[in-house]
């Protein structure tokens, strides 16, 4: 009986073992490379943020712009920060890029955290203690204006061609190539790199939700690599990006606290990329609004080259000055939505909601997303600039919106920055605008609810000897489906405004004339309504800068030559 009992127990045990779930022990992991970085020490203690503080409009100043682009690109006159008179196009571009950071600052936070570890300077300060005396490490830094400026500066550098083009090339190379470069950089102390990622819709090819994180370890866990990262949406925590070694080079990342992989891609989607810290410190970057890239001078930071020293976390980091002397135009949004640009040859760039397809048909054009990290889809296009007598069609789509979005559209090219301010886009809604290649003519067709954005123009003279102008026109609420049209005739000093809704509309106008000596003259007109036709001409070219402005109303629809001036006095700025 005893033997039988033991035998029965043995049979039961073996039977249970055969039918029990098989437990696979994890493969032994190997740390392939790591750097001296801890999110709870070298990351920031505050989370990624939007523009929910009062001073965000001061996060990029004249000093920063000259450091990026040089005095020639930024200054209408003057050759230093002290005597620089900013171009109108530069000023508006900077304003719109700061507006864009409402979507988050993940890129700048990732870059700044590495730069503190490297001991690299920003405006002469290298260490946390030099920014805030009580800060012994990056995690001790409190949120203040100087840090906001630092983070915003490096958030904006992601759009510059010298950074963007190299970053896009890494996406083409694929996840495995990126991992190998990370390992090499960490082992040989050559540079630091942030990872950029996007979501991908296989049905349409649409990309969305740009985000950036800071990798600091690479681990081999068997069939995939495990990249340890600092994600500034989770202060003090370590998060992980996984890259499979074989096949399609699948990669995954969980951006939420629930740990579910919501970022999923592969080599063919080109949605994982990397950017070197050293790429952001060129001698001169190329801007879209600069009129003569060949003469770019007086920018950069003389401390940068010497900053990569043997005494900092990464030794022998590369310092290579960059310049991209190719004129280009930028098209970008400042908030959540999709954009499609159609050129005069009917070639498309961006997401077309009607076809549910993402197009990349314009030659040598670039289509990317801004890394903000707060779940917004913000497209940024760069297209070779052409001086043609044609126009672009711009289509804004709310196909993927969950709630109404409020954003600006910006078109920036040599000598000007123009666009639409305060576009209100509803879920599933489509809005259309047209804009001439030279930026002077803009039209916008209203939505079903008649919500109408403001129009803005920032133009600079070809040789900077004449005045520049900053102009914004708004106050109109169109009838559904009607069109607002503007022509800023820079050469002849005329602004033409019209709409076809059949109602009397009141226009609000602010015009700032920037003279070469730095003086500014301002004209403000609120509730302009001098006729029933809603076809007005504003003669700013003959304005003396002090007195009244001449306005004409084309009542009979045959032009303004036979119309008399209505003299309007400036209402003054509020």
ABEGO torsion letter per residue (X at the ends): XAAAAAAAAAAAAAAAAAABBBBBBBBBBBBABBBBBBAAAABBABBBBBBABAAAAAABBAAAAAAAAEAAAABABEABAAABBBBAAAAAAAAAAAAAAAAEAAAAAAAAAAAAAAGBBBGGBABAAAABAABABAAABBBBAAAAAAAAAAAAAAABAAAAAAAAAAAAAEAAAAAAAAAAAAAAGABBBBBBBBBBBAAAGBBBGBBBBBBABBBBAGABBBBBBBBAABBGBBBBBBBBABEAGBBBBBABAAGBBABBBBAAAGABBBBBAAAABBABBBBAABABAAABBGBEBAAAAAABBAABABBGBBBBBBBBABBBBBBBBABBEBBBBBBAAGBBBEBBAAAGBBBBABBGBBBBBBBAGAGBBBBBBBBBBBBBBBBBBBBBBAAABABBBBBBBBBBBBGBBBEBBGBBBBBGBBBBBBBBAAGABBBBBBBAAGBBBBBBBBBBBAAGABBBBBBBBBGBBBBBGBBBBBBBBAAAGBBBBBBAAGBBBBBBBBBBBBBAAGBBBBBBBBGBBABAAGBBBBBAAABAGABBBBBBBBAAGAEAAABBBBBBBBAEBX
